[in-house]
Amino acid sequence: LISNKAVNPADVRFFVGYAGWGAGQLEKELKEKSWIIAPASRPIVLSASSEKLWGAVLKNMGNEYAFLSNYPENPSMN
């Protein structure tokens, strides 16, 4: 799509990695509220740098989550 000019390269972002769960594990973690879930926001996902994406999403979720955006990647470095 990029080669055919059907999509602008600035509108594409890849996230590469691996995550795996055992049977029922993710459902259990969601029930325990171990995950912070946010609706997708095209402007944030495509405009924030990779390093600032998590903080931008948290700030967009409001005061309840905004304070988490300042936590260091490694809390022991705080």
C-alpha positions in Angstrom: 0.0 0.0 0.0 2.8 2.4 0.8 4.6 1.5 -2.5 1.4 2.1 -4.4 0.9 5.5 -2.7 -2.4 4.2 -1.3 -1.2 4.8 2.3 1.1 7.6 3.6 4.1 6.2 5.5 3.3 8.7 8.3 0.0 6.9 8.9 1.6 3.5 9.6 3.2 2.3 12.8 4.4 -1.2 13.6 4.7 -2.6 17.1 6.7 -5.8 17.2 7.1 -8.2 20.0 5.7 -11.2 21.6 3.1 -11.8 24.3 1.7 -15.1 25.3 -0.8 -16.3 27.8 -1.9 -19.7 29.0 -5.5 -20.7 28.7 -7.7 -18.3 30.6 -4.8 -16.3 31.9 -5.6 -13.1 30.0 -9.3 -13.2 31.0 -8.2 -13.7 34.7 -5.8 -10.7 34.5 -8.5 -8.5 32.9 -11.0 -9.5 35.7 -8.3 -8.6 38.3 -7.8 -5.2 36.5 -4.1 -6.0 36.0 -4.3 -4.2 32.6 -5.1 -0.5 31.9 -7.4 -0.6 28.8 -8.0 2.5 26.7 -9.9 3.2 23.6 -7.8 3.6 20.5 -7.0 7.2 19.6 -5.7 7.6 16.0 -4.2 11.1 16.7 -2.3 9.9 19.7 -1.1 6.6 18.2 0.2 8.3 15.0 1.6 11.5 16.5 3.2 10.5 19.8 6.8 9.2 19.6 7.2 5.5 20.6 8.9 6.7 23.8 6.0 9.1 24.7 3.0 7.0 23.5 2.2 5.3 26.9 2.3 8.6 28.7 0.2 10.3 26.1 -2.5 7.6 26.3 -2.5 7.8 30.1 -2.8 11.6 30.1 -5.7 11.3 27.6 -7.5 9.0 30.0 -7.8 11.8 32.6 -6.6 12.6 36.1 -7.1 9.1 37.4 -4.4 7.8 35.1 -2.4 10.9 34.2 -0.1 10.6 37.3 1.1 7.3 36.0 2.5 8.9 32.9 5.4 10.3 35.0 6.4 6.9 36.5 9.9 5.9 35.3 10.2 2.9 33.1 12.1 1.2 35.9 10.5 2.2 39.2 13.7 1.5 41.1 15.3 4.5 39.2 12.7 6.8 40.8 
